[in-house]
C-alpha cells in the first residue's frame, strides 16, 4: 500500500469514528431523557435544552480525546517521516491537498506539518491559506492566471499556467467582486468565490479607487506583520481601552499599498504609467541580506480564536487598532519613507509592429493597455543592487478573452499581486 493510500485510510477511519460516537451518544441521550419523563408528578424534569447542549459538549470532548489519543500517540520519528514523505511527493495541486489533510488529523499532526511545510519564499509552493499573504519565491515567479466574469463582475485567481493547460486541475486562490459606488469603485477580495462579506472568515482585503480611477488603496484584513511600519496616524493621541468600543470588528482595513496612475491630460499616445508604494514592505527587503515581512498565521481569524484587543486585568495597555474608523485614520496618511516603491517597466516602440512592446517571455499574447511589468524603483542612496532593480517582480497581461496571466515573485505576496492587477481592470478615462 502506498503512503498516499495510508493517509487517506487514516482520514476515513477518523470520520467513521466520529460518526459512530455521535450515533452512540444520541441513543444514550434518548434513553436518559425517556427515563426522566416516566417519573412521577412530584419530580421536576430537567431542562431538555440544557441537557442536549451539555451532552453535545461532552460528546465533542470525547471525540477530541479519542481522536487525540488514537493518532497523537504515534512515535514522533514515524510521524515526522510520514509527513515529510507526503510533503516531498505532493508538490503541486490538486495532489498538494494531501499535505493539508495531514494537518487536519489532530493537533500533533498539525504542529508537525506546520513545522515541515516551508513558506513560498523557501519552497516555491502554496499550501495553506496563509501562504497567500507570504512573499513569493526569489528565484522563479509563481505563475497564475485570472478569469474575468463580466456578467457577475467577479475575478478569479487560479494557480496554473493557463486554463487550456491546467484544465480542471487549477487551484482557486482568491476571488474578487467589483462593486461600483457613487464616488469610488471597490474590489472585495475573498478566499472563496461565493462569499464576499467582510464579516466572514473568507474576507482577506479590498481595493478602493478614487473618483477618477487614478489612485487606488489596498487594504488588508490583517494588521501589518511589522507594527512599526504602520505608526503613521495623523493623530498621535494615546487611546486607553475605556475609550474604545468593546465591539470588535469582524475584519480590519489596514493600508498596505497605494497605486497611482499618471494623468494623461494631453491624450498623448503611449501605455499607462503606474507607481505602487508598498507601505507594508520596507526597501530593505530587496537590499542585500534583506527579508520581507512574513506572517505565519491569521492574527484575528475566528478559527485561531485570536483578537486584536488583548487587554490584561492588571494593566491598561495602549490599543494599537480599535475599530474600522481608527484603521481608516491609520490608512489615510501612510508613511512612505523607506517603503518599497514599484514602477512599471518602460516599453519600447516597435516600428514594424507600430505598437509598444515588452518582453513577457511568452506569457502574454494579446496586446492590451492593461498589460504591465513592475520593477523596483530605488534611489542611489538606498544601496539596492542593479540586478534587483532590473528584476520583474510582477507581470500581468492578456492571453485571451477575459483571461489574463499573473506572475509574481518575492517580495510580493499573492494577495498583494492580485490587488495590484485588479487596479488595471477599472476604467481610467483620465489616464488613456
C-alpha positions as CSV (number, residue, x, y, z in Angstrom):
1,X,0.0,0.0,0.0
2,X,1.3,3.4,-1.0
3,X,1.9,6.2,1.5
4,X,-0.9,8.2,-0.1
5,X,-3.3,5.4,0.4
6,X,-2.3,5.1,4.1
7,X,-3.0,8.8,4.7
8,X,-6.4,8.5,3.0
9,X,-7.3,5.4,5.1
10,X,-6.4,7.2,8.3
11,X,-8.6,10.1,7.4
12,X,-11.5,7.8,6.6
13,X,-11.2,6.0,9.9
14,X,-11.3,9.3,11.7
15,X,-14.6,10.3,10.0
16,X,-16.1,6.8,10.7
17,X,-15.1,7.0,14.3
18,X,-16.7,10.5,14.8
19,X,-19.9,9.3,13.2
20,X,-20.2,6.2,15.4
21,X,-19.6,8.1,18.5
22,X,-22.2,10.7,17.6
23,X,-24.8,7.9,17.0
24,X,-24.0,6.2,20.2
25,X,-24.3,9.4,22.1
26,X,-27.6,10.2,20.5
27,X,-29.0,6.8,21.6
28,X,-27.8,7.3,25.2
29,X,-29.3,10.8,25.4
30,X,-32.7,9.5,24.1
31,X,-32.8,6.7,26.8
32,X,-31.9,9.1,29.6
33,X,-34.5,11.7,28.6
34,X,-37.1,8.9,28.4
35,X,-36.3,7.8,31.9
36,X,-36.8,11.4,33.2
37,X,-40.1,11.7,31.5
38,X,-41.5,8.5,33.1
39,X,-41.0,9.7,36.7
40,X,-43.9,10.8,39.0
41,X,-45.6,14.1,39.1
42,X,-43.6,15.2,42.1
43,X,-40.4,15.0,40.1
44,X,-39.3,18.2,38.3
45,X,-38.0,17.2,34.9
46,X,-34.7,18.8,33.9
47,X,-34.5,21.4,31.1
48,X,-34.2,19.4,27.9
49,X,-32.3,22.1,26.1
50,X,-29.6,22.3,28.7
51,X,-29.4,18.5,28.7
52,X,-28.9,18.4,25.0
53,X,-26.3,21.1,24.9
54,X,-24.3,19.5,27.8
55,X,-24.5,16.1,26.2
56,X,-23.3,17.5,22.9
57,X,-20.4,19.2,24.6
58,X,-19.5,16.0,26.4
59,X,-19.7,14.1,23.1
60,X,-17.5,16.6,21.4
61,X,-14.9,16.4,24.2
62,X,-15.0,12.6,24.0
63,X,-14.4,12.7,20.2
64,X,-11.5,15.1,20.6
65,X,-9.9,13.0,23.4
66,X,-10.4,9.7,21.4
67,X,-9.1,11.4,18.2
68,X,-6.0,12.8,20.0
69,X,-5.2,9.5,21.8
70,X,-5.6,7.5,18.6
71,X,-3.3,9.5,16.3
72,X,-1.1,11.6,18.6
73,X,0.4,8.5,20.2
74,X,2.4,7.7,17.1
75,X,6.2,7.7,17.6
76,X,7.5,11.2,16.8
77,X,10.1,9.8,14.4
78,X,7.4,7.8,12.5
79,X,5.1,10.8,12.3
80,X,7.8,13.1,11.1
81,X,8.9,10.6,8.4
82,X,5.3,10.1,7.2
83,X,4.6,13.8,6.8
84,X,8.0,14.5,5.3
85,X,7.4,11.9,2.6
86,X,3.9,13.2,1.8
87,X,5.1,16.8,1.6
88,X,8.1,15.9,-0.6
89,X,6.0,13.8,-3.0
90,X,3.0,16.1,-3.4
91,X,4.5,19.3,-4.7
92,X,1.6,20.5,-7.0
93,X,-2.2,20.9,-6.7
94,X,-4.5,19.0,-6.6
95,X,-2.2,16.4,-5.0
96,X,-1.0,19.0,-2.6
97,X,-4.3,18.7,-0.7
98,X,-2.9,15.5,1.0
99,X,-0.5,17.7,2.9
100,X,-3.4,19.8,4.1
101,X,-5.2,16.6,5.1
102,X,-2.3,15.6,7.3
103,X,-2.6,18.9,9.2
104,X,-6.3,18.1,9.7
105,X,-5.8,14.8,11.5
106,X,-5.2,16.1,15.0
107,X,-3.2,18.8,16.9
108,X,0.1,16.9,17.0
109,X,-0.1,16.2,13.2
110,X,-0.9,19.8,12.6
111,X,2.0,21.1,14.6
112,X,4.5,18.8,12.8
113,X,3.0,19.7,9.4
114,X,3.4,23.4,10.1
115,X,7.0,22.9,11.0
116,X,7.8,20.8,7.9
117,X,5.9,22.9,5.3
118,X,8.0,25.9,4.3
119,X,6.9,29.3,3.1
120,X,6.5,30.1,-0.6
121,X,9.8,32.1,-0.5
122,X,11.6,28.9,0.7
123,X,9.9,26.1,-1.3
124,X,8.0,27.9,-4.1
125,X,4.7,26.2,-3.3
126,X,1.4,27.4,-1.9
127,X,-0.1,25.1,0.7
128,X,-2.2,26.8,3.4
129,X,-4.4,30.0,3.1
130,X,-1.7,32.0,5.0
131,X,0.6,31.3,2.1
132,X,-1.3,33.8,0.1
133,X,-0.2,36.5,2.5
134,X,3.5,35.4,2.4
135,X,6.2,36.6,-0.1
136,X,6.7,34.5,-3.2
137,X,9.9,32.8,-4.2
138,X,13.1,34.7,-5.0
139,X,14.4,32.5,-7.9
140,X,11.4,31.9,-10.1
141,X,7.9,33.5,-10.2
142,X,4.7,31.7,-9.2
143,X,2.6,31.5,-12.4
144,X,-1.1,32.2,-12.1
145,X,-4.0,33.3,-14.3
146,X,-7.1,35.5,-13.8
147,X,-10.5,34.8,-15.2
148,X,-12.9,37.7,-15.5
149,X,-16.7,37.1,-15.4
150,X,-18.3,40.2,-16.9
151,X,-21.9,39.1,-16.1
152,X,-21.2,39.0,-12.3
153,X,-18.3,41.5,-12.2
154,X,-16.1,38.9,-10.5
155,X,-12.5,38.0,-10.9
156,X,-11.0,34.6,-10.0
157,X,-7.3,34.0,-9.4
158,X,-6.1,30.4,-10.2
159,X,-2.8,28.7,-9.7
160,X,-1.5,27.4,-13.0
161,X,-0.1,28.3,-16.4
162,X,-3.4,28.9,-18.2
163,X,-6.9,27.4,-18.4
164,X,-6.0,25.4,-21.5
165,X,-3.0,23.8,-19.9
166,X,-4.4,23.4,-16.4
167,X,-8.0,22.4,-17.3
168,X,-9.8,21.2,-14.1
169,X,-6.7,20.9,-12.0
170,X,-6.4,24.6,-11.4
171,X,-6.5,25.7,-7.8
172,X,-8.6,28.6,-6.9
173,X,-6.5,31.0,-4.8
174,X,-8.5,34.2,-4.5
175,X,-11.7,35.7,-5.8
176,X,-12.8,39.4,-6.1
177,X,-16.1,41.2,-6.7
178,X,-16.3,44.6,-8.3
179,X,-18.7,47.0,-6.5
180,X,-19.4,50.4,-8.1
181,X,-20.2,53.2,-5.7
182,X,-21.1,56.9,-6.2
183,X,-17.6,58.3,-5.8
184,X,-15.4,55.2,-6.0
185,X,-15.1,51.6,-7.0
186,X,-14.2,48.7,-4.7
187,X,-12.9,45.2,-5.3
188,X,-13.7,43.0,-2.3
189,X,-11.2,40.1,-2.2
190,X,-12.2,36.7,-0.6
191,X,-10.8,33.2,-0.3
192,X,-13.9,31.7,-1.8
193,X,-16.0,32.7,-4.9
194,X,-19.4,32.8,-3.3
195,X,-18.9,34.9,-0.1
196,X,-17.7,38.5,-0.2
197,X,-19.0,39.6,3.2
198,X,-16.5,41.4,5.4
199,X,-18.0,39.6,8.4
200,X,-16.9,36.1,7.1
201,X,-13.6,34.3,7.7
202,X,-13.0,34.3,3.9
203,X,-12.6,38.1,3.7
204,X,-8.9,38.9,3.1
205,X,-8.9,42.6,2.0
206,X,-10.1,45.0,-0.6
207,X,-9.0,47.5,-3.3
208,X,-10.6,51.0,-3.4
209,X,-10.2,53.7,-6.1
210,X,-10.8,57.4,-6.1
211,X,-13.4,59.1,-8.3
212,X,-11.2,59.4,-11.4
213,X,-9.7,56.0,-11.1
214,X,-6.2,57.4,-10.9
215,X,-5.4,56.3,-7.3
216,X,-6.1,53.1,-5.5
217,X,-5.5,51.9,-2.0
218,X,-5.0,48.3,-1.0
219,X,-6.5,47.3,2.4
220,X,-5.5,44.1,4.2
221,X,-7.9,42.5,6.7
222,X,-4.8,41.6,8.9
223,X,-2.7,44.1,10.7
224,X,0.8,44.6,9.4
225,X,3.4,42.0,10.3
226,X,5.7,44.8,11.5
227,X,3.6,47.2,13.5
228,X,6.3,49.8,13.4
229,X,5.6,50.3,9.7
230,X,2.1,51.5,10.4
231,X,2.8,54.1,13.1
232,X,1.7,56.7,10.7
233,X,-1.6,58.1,12.0
234,X,-2.4,61.8,11.7
235,X,-3.4,61.8,15.3
236,X,-0.9,60.6,17.8
237,X,-3.2,60.6,20.8
238,X,-2.9,57.7,23.2
239,X,-6.1,55.7,23.4
240,X,-7.0,53.8,26.5
241,X,-9.2,50.7,26.5
242,X,-12.1,52.6,28.1
243,X,-12.1,55.0,25.1
244,X,-12.6,52.1,22.6
245,X,-15.8,50.5,21.8
246,X,-15.9,46.9,23.2
247,X,-17.3,45.6,19.9
248,X,-14.5,44.1,17.9
249,X,-15.0,44.5,14.1
250,X,-15.2,41.4,12.0
251,X,-12.3,42.4,9.9
252,X,-10.0,45.4,9.8
253,X,-8.9,47.6,6.9
254,X,-5.1,48.3,7.1
255,X,-3.5,50.2,4.3
256,X,-0.7,48.1,2.8
257,X,-0.2,49.7,-0.6
258,X,-1.1,52.7,-2.7
259,X,-1.3,52.6,-6.5
260,X,-1.1,55.8,-8.6
261,X,-1.7,56.1,-12.3
262,X,-0.2,59.2,-14.1
263,X,-2.7,61.5,-15.6
264,X,-2.7,61.8,-19.4
265,X,-4.3,65.2,-19.9
266,X,-2.9,65.8,-23.4
267,X,-4.1,62.4,-24.6
268,X,-0.6,61.6,-25.9
269,X,-0.1,58.1,-27.3
270,X,1.5,55.6,-25.0
271,X,0.9,53.0,-22.3
272,X,-0.3,53.7,-18.8
273,X,2.3,54.8,-16.2
274,X,1.8,53.5,-12.7
275,X,3.6,53.6,-9.4
276,X,3.0,51.4,-6.4
277,X,4.1,52.2,-2.9
278,X,4.1,49.1,-0.7
279,X,3.7,50.5,2.8
280,X,4.0,47.1,4.5
281,X,7.3,46.1,2.7
282,X,10.4,48.1,3.5
283,X,13.0,48.9,0.9
284,X,15.5,46.8,2.9
285,X,13.6,43.7,1.7
286,X,15.4,43.9,-1.7
287,X,18.7,45.0,-0.3
288,X,21.5,42.5,0.1
289,X,20.6,40.2,3.0
290,X,17.2,41.8,3.5
291,X,14.0,40.0,4.3
292,X,10.3,40.8,3.7
293,X,7.6,40.6,6.4
294,X,6.2,37.1,6.5
295,X,3.1,36.4,8.6
296,X,2.8,32.9,9.9
297,X,-0.9,32.9,10.9
298,X,-4.1,34.9,10.6
299,X,-4.0,37.1,13.7
300,X,-7.7,37.8,14.0
301,X,-9.1,34.7,12.2
302,X,-12.1,33.2,14.0
303,X,-10.6,29.7,13.8
304,X,-7.5,30.8,15.6
305,X,-9.6,32.4,18.3
306,X,-7.4,35.4,18.4
307,X,-8.5,39.0,19.0
308,X,-6.9,42.3,18.0
309,X,-7.7,43.6,21.5
310,X,-5.8,41.7,24.2
311,X,-6.2,43.6,27.5
312,X,-4.7,42.3,30.7
313,X,-6.5,42.8,34.0
314,X,-3.7,44.5,35.9
315,X,-2.6,46.9,33.3
316,X,-4.2,49.3,30.8
317,X,-2.1,48.9,27.7
318,X,-2.4,51.1,24.7
319,X,-4.7,49.9,21.9
320,X,-3.0,50.0,18.6
321,X,-6.1,49.3,16.5
322,X,-9.5,50.0,17.9
323,X,-12.1,49.8,15.1
324,X,-12.6,50.3,11.5
325,X,-12.7,54.0,11.9
326,X,-9.3,54.0,13.6
327,X,-8.0,51.8,10.9
328,X,-9.3,54.3,8.3
329,X,-7.3,57.0,10.2
330,X,-4.2,54.9,10.0
331,X,-4.6,54.3,6.3
332,X,-5.3,57.9,5.4
333,X,-1.7,59.2,5.7
334,X,0.6,56.2,5.2
335,X,4.3,56.7,5.9
336,X,6.1,56.3,2.5
337,X,9.6,56.7,3.9
338,X,11.7,53.6,3.4
339,X,8.8,51.8,1.8
340,X,9.3,49.7,-1.3
341,X,8.2,51.6,-4.5
342,X,7.4,49.7,-7.7
343,X,7.1,51.3,-11.2
344,X,6.0,49.9,-14.5
345,X,8.8,48.9,-16.8
346,X,9.0,51.3,-19.7
347,X,8.2,49.6,-23.0
348,X,9.9,50.2,-26.3
349,X,8.3,51.3,-29.6
350,X,8.4,48.7,-32.3
351,X,8.5,50.3,-35.7
352,X,7.4,47.3,-37.7
353,X,4.5,46.4,-35.5
354,X,3.7,50.0,-34.7
355,X,3.0,49.3,-31.1
356,X,4.6,49.4,-27.7
357,X,6.3,46.2,-26.8
358,X,7.6,44.4,-23.6
359,X,9.3,41.0,-23.3
360,X,6.8,38.9,-21.4
361,X,8.7,35.7,-22.3
362,X,5.7,34.1,-24.0
363,X,3.3,34.6,-21.1
364,X,1.3,37.4,-22.8
365,X,0.0,37.0,-26.3
366,X,-2.6,39.8,-26.8
367,X,-1.9,43.5,-26.9
368,X,-3.7,45.4,-24.3
369,X,-3.4,48.7,-22.4
370,X,-3.8,46.7,-19.2
371,X,-0.5,44.8,-19.7
372,X,2.3,45.8,-17.5
373,X,5.5,44.7,-15.7
374,X,6.6,46.1,-12.3
375,X,10.2,46.6,-11.2
376,X,11.7,48.2,-8.1
377,X,12.2,52.0,-8.2
378,X,15.2,52.6,-5.9
379,X,17.3,55.7,-5.3
380,X,21.1,55.6,-5.4
381,X,21.5,56.1,-1.6
382,X,19.3,53.0,-0.9
383,X,22.0,50.6,-1.9
384,X,19.8,48.3,-4.0
385,X,21.8,46.0,-6.3
386,X,21.3,46.7,-10.0
387,X,20.2,43.1,-10.6
388,X,17.3,43.6,-8.1
389,X,16.3,46.8,-9.9
390,X,16.0,45.1,-13.2
391,X,14.2,42.0,-11.9
392,X,10.5,41.9,-12.9
393,X,8.6,41.4,-9.6
394,X,5.1,41.3,-11.1
395,X,3.9,41.0,-14.6
396,X,0.3,40.9,-15.9
397,X,-1.1,40.6,-19.4
398,X,-3.9,39.3,-21.6
399,X,-3.8,36.0,-23.4
400,X,-7.5,35.7,-24.5
401,X,-11.0,37.0,-24.0
402,X,-11.3,37.7,-20.2
403,X,-8.2,35.6,-19.5
404,X,-5.1,37.2,-18.1
405,X,-1.8,35.8,-16.7
406,X,-0.3,37.0,-13.4
407,X,3.3,36.0,-12.4
408,X,4.6,37.3,-9.1
409,X,7.7,36.8,-7.0
410,X,9.5,38.0,-3.9
411,X,8.8,40.3,-2.1
412,X,5.1,40.4,-3.1
413,X,2.5,38.0,-1.9
414,X,-0.3,36.5,-3.9
415,X,-2.8,38.8,-2.2
416,X,-0.8,41.9,-2.9
417,X,-0.1,41.0,-6.5
418,X,-3.8,40.2,-7.2
419,X,-4.8,43.6,-5.7
420,X,-2.3,45.4,-7.9
421,X,-3.6,43.6,-11.0
422,X,-7.2,44.3,-10.1
423,X,-6.5,48.1,-10.4
424,X,-5.8,47.6,-14.1
425,X,-9.4,46.4,-14.7
426,X,-11.0,49.6,-13.5
427,X,-11.9,52.3,-16.1
428,X,-9.4,55.1,-16.3
429,X,-10.5,57.7,-18.8
430,X,-8.1,60.3,-17.4
431,X,-5.1,58.0,-17.9
432,X,-5.6,56.9,-21.5
